[in-house]
Amino acid sequence: MKGFGFSLAAGTYLREDPDGFFLVSRQPARLLRVNESLFCLLRYLRDGGGLAGFVKENPAHDESGLLTVLLSLAAGGYLKLERIAELDQYPRVSIIVPVRDQAGDLGECLASLAEMDYPEERRETIVVDDGSKKDISRVLTSDKFIFMRIKKSRGPAAARNAGAEKAGGDILAFLDADCMAGEKWLRETVPFFKASEVGAVGGRVEGYYKRRFLDRYEAAFSSLNMGNRLILEGRSGSTFYIPTANLLVRRDVFQSLGGFREEMRTGEDVDFCWRLRDSGRSLLYAPFGAVAHKHRNRLDRMLPRRFQYGMSEAHLYRAHRDKKKSLSVPVFSGLSLLAIVLAILLLNPYPLCAVPVLFGLGLWRRAAAVKKYRLGIGQGRLAGAALKTFFSFAYFVFFHLSRYYLILFIGFGVLWCPLWILGSLALVYASAADYIIKKPALFYPIFLFFYLLEQLVYQIGVFWGCLKKGYFGLYLVKLRIT
């Protein structure tokens, strides 16, 4: 069996000196002190070895614990995951598919599961009918599927819980009825449970439709699309979660948490993932094990769903008051952006004079840190890193303003036109950055149209949800000076 394969990320190297053992990244410039044991493992990986080979030569080490550490380093950008382990023993997996009046979608979903590369005797599929008005049992053409029916609809959370109660697998794999599982869905997600602290794993969700403009927008910018970067989060204040369109959970962990909260019709996956992380388990997103999702590809279906997502924020943040939207503020980048915003609001260019001074101070501080820690990075790279830090920080600020306050900029701009300029800058900057990074198969003006509609509808939903719940704490942002 081939185990997990890792290599050092580009621009990353190991350093050993009298001060200790270090893992060094040139871009971004970072220095991570590691213990000698981990240093030996990283050196073994650098020289072409694998985790399983290292453990075989050093049997005192626990492979599952080391895998968690390596996945954490991969999530931090220090390592690159080259290979997913092959399974020698196949855990029993219960696939749970909630459905309501989607007979056609369900049929295609079940057909995709039949083609999946995972031993049939080690998996079961449980279809839970959440009060469909029409008989959908006709699409279950095989007696290999377990069918359950809830007479009166209680929502997807209750349907998933009902399926979990019936399940006999060690791992519960949740899949939506309007999703098609890829051939390697389970083969590329189940192996990550070898990591000791991982309680749940999510795989990639791709767009199924490609023809319409909205299809292409959703394929790139849907909230189900978690991106191309591996993410590992444990107990923390971050808001990271994985959608139930492609989510696998250890059965014992699911039971210990009491499953999904059935009173929630939207956002129940967010709530579950936050509770899982708060329990001390880690949540892992791996951009593999893809499923294809039939996104809502008409505006009259897509926008109401975004409104519902926005409304769910008030419920979530009221139930999890320790969770806060957070923003890391690099001192000199933050002050530079503040100077630009003041210049816009005051319609006065003089605050812009501070920008080159602040950039120079930030560059000087970076150079001092590089010299102190002997990172060997030239001035050109340092300047590029400083610019990247500024542009990244500006994106997070402008995206947040566009996501939650664009309507205020439009409304109060009638009284004070600089707000229109700032709101327009925030929208164009954030949308252009997302367009460049996510590369939708659309012309930018078409992308911007959908982007603007989504932001407006979402923030209306957020405000309406706050009114209904009487809780506005989600608007608070936790700033961390870096």
HELIX and SHEET records of a PDB file:
HELIX    1   1 GLU A   36  ARG A   46  1                                  11    
HELIX    2   2 LEU A   51  GLU A   57  1                                   7    
HELIX    3   3 GLU A   63  ALA A   75  1                                  13    
HELIX    4   4 ALA A  103  ALA A  114  1                                  12    
HELIX    5   5 GLU A  120  ARG A  122  5                                   3    
HELIX    6   6 SER A  137  VAL A  139  5                                   3    
HELIX    7   7 PRO A  156  LYS A  166  1                                  11    
HELIX    8   8 VAL A  190  LYS A  194  5                                   5    
HELIX    9   9 PHE A  213  PHE A  221  1                                   9    
HELIX   10  10 ARG A  251  LEU A  257  1                                   7    
HELIX   11  11 GLU A  268  ASP A  278  1                                  11    
HELIX   12  12 LEU A  299  ALA A  319  1                                  21    
HELIX   13  13 VAL A  331  LEU A  346  1                                  16    
HELIX   14  14 TYR A  350  CYS A  353  5                                   4    
HELIX   15  15 ALA A  354  TYR A  373  1                                  20    
HELIX   16  16 GLN A  379  TYR A  404  1                                  26    
HELIX   17  17 LEU A  406  PHE A  412  1                                   7    
HELIX   18  18 PRO A  418  LYS A  438  1                                  21    
HELIX   19  19 TYR A  444  LYS A  469  1                                  26    
HELIX   20  20 GLY A  473  TYR A  475  5                                   3    
SHEET    1   A 2 GLY A   5  LEU A   8  0                                        
SHEET    2   A 2 LEU A  79  ARG A  83 -1                                        
SHEET    1   B 3 THR A  12  ASP A  17  0                                        
SHEET    2   B 3 GLY A  20  SER A  25 -1                                        
SHEET    3   B 3 ARG A  30  VAL A  34 -1                                        
SHEET    1   C 8 PHE A 145  ILE A 150  0                                        
SHEET    2   C 8 ARG A 123  ASP A 130  1                                        
SHEET    3   C 8 VAL A  93  VAL A  99  1                                        
SHEET    4   C 8 ILE A 171  LEU A 175  1                                        
SHEET    5   C 8 ASN A 246  ARG A 250 -1                                        
SHEET    6   C 8 VAL A 198  GLY A 202 -1                                        
SHEET    7   C 8 SER A 282  TYR A 285  1                                        
SHEET    8   C 8 ILE A 231  GLU A 233 -1                                        
SHEET    1   D 3 CYS A 179  ALA A 181  0                                        
SHEET    2   D 3 VAL A 291  HIS A 293 -1                                        
SHEET    3   D 3 VAL A 205  GLY A 207  1                                        
SHEET    1   E 2 LYS A 325  VAL A 329  0                                        
SHEET    2   E 2 VAL A 477  ILE A 481  1                                        
END                                                                             
